[in-house]
Structures are given as structure tokens and as C-alpha cells.
Amino acid sequence: QVQLVESGGGLVQAGGSLRLSCVASERTCRNNAMGWFRQAPGKEGDFVAVIGSQGGYTYYADSVEGRFTISRDNAKNTINLQMNNLKPEDTAVYYCNAVLLGDYIPIFKSWGQGTQVTVSS
């Protein structure tokens, strides 16, 4: 029922950067902590990062901490993920969703199309 639209992925060299964006509904952005998940080929989906409903709180997976930065602009109903120093192991399809804090799992069963990030060596 919730529409989530991800964009910004692409093909980059190791060490490069990308900035992902997720556009959600006004209600979704206002009421929920929002974050990013990713799924690589042959692997289960993983939590990446989350930001609180009004900002001010962020949390990252150990694998991306120090390299990725999550932010949000509620006026634009947008969640962003700045990814720096990308590594081949970051290759995955990236999805956004509301996030259950503490467990860091997705809340909405409806997912967007995701955006493909491919990091070459």
C-alpha cells in the first residue's frame, strides 16, 4: 500500500561514491524511522542504515559505518544515503523502508523497485 521509489544507483569503481534517494509519502516520512536495506545476489537481505522520524538519530550496520551517511528531508519526503569509499561487497539492490528500531527490520511489506548498485574492482 505504501509507495516507495528508490533511485541513484549505478556502476562505479571501488573507492567511488554514489548518493541514493528514496521518495515516500508524506505520512510515511512524518511518522516513521526510515532506512535502507540491501540484497546481494545469492544472499539474504541486510539492514544498512536508519534515521529517526525527525532526524537526530542514526544507526548503521557495522559493514558500512564510517563510509555511509543517511539523511532525510521531510519537506521533500525524501531519504538519502550518501555512500563513499564503495567496495565490491557493497554490490546489491538497495531498498528503502520504514524501520523497526532496535530490531532494525523493515515494517512495510510493500517494497519499491529498488536501485542497483554495482561496484567493480
C-alpha positions as CSV (number, residue, x, y, z in Angstrom):
1,Q,0.0,0.0,0.0
2,V,2.9,2.3,0.6
3,Q,4.7,3.6,-2.4
4,L,8.5,3.8,-2.1
5,V,10.6,4.9,-5.0
6,E,14.4,4.4,-4.9
7,S,16.9,6.0,-7.3
8,G,20.6,6.9,-7.7
9,G,22.2,3.6,-8.2
10,G,24.7,2.8,-10.8
11,L,28.0,1.2,-11.7
12,V,31.1,2.7,-10.0
13,Q,34.7,1.7,-9.4
14,A,35.9,0.6,-6.0
15,G,36.6,3.7,-3.9
16,G,33.9,5.7,-5.7
17,S,30.8,7.3,-4.4
18,L,27.0,7.2,-5.0
19,R,24.1,9.0,-3.5
20,L,20.8,7.1,-3.3
21,S,17.4,8.7,-2.8
22,C,14.1,7.3,-1.6
23,V,10.8,9.2,-2.1
24,A,7.9,8.1,0.2
25,S,4.5,9.5,1.1
26,E,4.2,12.5,3.4
27,R,2.6,10.3,6.1
28,T,5.3,7.7,5.9
29,C,8.1,10.2,6.2
30,R,6.4,12.0,9.1
31,N,5.6,9.1,11.3
32,N,8.4,6.6,10.8
33,A,12.1,6.0,11.2
34,M,13.2,5.2,7.7
35,G,16.2,3.3,6.4
36,W,17.9,1.3,3.8
37,F,18.3,-2.4,3.2
38,R,20.2,-4.3,0.5
39,Q,20.2,-7.7,-1.0
40,A,23.2,-9.1,-3.0
41,P,22.9,-12.0,-5.4
42,G,22.7,-15.3,-3.6
43,K,22.5,-13.6,-0.2
44,E,19.7,-12.7,2.2
45,G,18.7,-9.1,2.7
46,D,20.7,-7.0,5.2
47,F,20.0,-3.9,7.1
48,V,22.2,-0.9,6.1
49,A,21.2,2.3,7.9
50,V,18.3,4.0,9.7
51,I,17.4,7.6,10.6
52,G,14.7,8.6,13.1
53,S,11.4,10.1,12.1
54,Q,12.6,13.7,12.7
55,G,16.2,13.1,12.2
56,G,18.7,13.4,15.0
57,Y,19.1,9.6,15.5
58,T,21.1,7.4,13.1
59,Y,22.4,3.9,13.2
60,Y,24.5,1.9,10.8
61,A,25.4,-1.6,10.1
62,D,29.0,-2.4,11.0
63,S,29.9,-3.1,7.4
64,V,29.1,0.4,6.3
65,E,29.7,2.6,9.4
66,G,32.1,5.4,8.6
67,R,31.5,5.1,4.9
68,F,27.8,5.7,4.5
69,T,25.7,8.7,5.8
70,I,21.9,8.6,6.0
71,S,19.9,11.8,6.0
72,R,16.3,12.9,5.4
73,D,14.3,15.9,4.2
74,N,10.8,15.6,5.4
75,A,9.7,18.6,3.5
76,K,10.5,16.7,0.3
77,N,9.5,13.3,1.7
78,T,13.0,12.0,0.8
79,I,15.5,9.7,2.5
80,N,19.1,9.8,1.2
81,L,22.1,7.6,1.5
82,Q,25.5,9.0,0.7
83,M,27.8,6.1,0.0
84,N,31.6,6.8,0.0
85,N,34.6,4.5,-0.5
86,L,32.4,1.9,-2.0
87,K,33.7,-1.7,-2.0
88,P,32.7,-4.7,-4.3
89,E,30.9,-6.2,-1.3
90,D,28.5,-3.3,-1.4
91,T,27.2,-4.5,-4.7
92,A,23.4,-5.2,-4.2
93,V,20.0,-3.9,-4.9
94,Y,19.2,-1.2,-2.3
95,Y,15.7,-0.7,-1.0
96,C,14.2,1.8,1.5
97,N,11.5,1.0,4.1
98,A,10.2,2.1,7.4
99,V,12.4,0.6,10.1
100,L,11.6,-1.0,13.5
101,L,14.1,0.4,15.8
102,G,16.1,-2.0,18.0
103,D,15.5,-4.9,15.7
104,Y,16.3,-3.0,12.5
105,I,13.9,-4.9,10.4
106,P,11.5,-3.5,7.7
107,I,8.0,-2.6,8.7
108,F,6.1,-2.4,5.4
109,K,5.5,-5.5,3.4
110,S,5.3,-3.5,0.1
111,W,8.7,-2.7,-1.3
112,G,9.8,-0.4,-4.1
113,Q,11.7,-1.5,-7.2
114,G,15.0,-0.8,-5.5
115,T,18.1,0.6,-7.2
116,Q,21.0,-1.4,-8.3
117,V,24.5,-0.6,-7.0
118,T,27.4,-2.3,-8.7
119,V,30.9,-1.8,-7.5
120,S,33.7,-3.1,-9.7
121,S,37.3,-3.7,-8.7
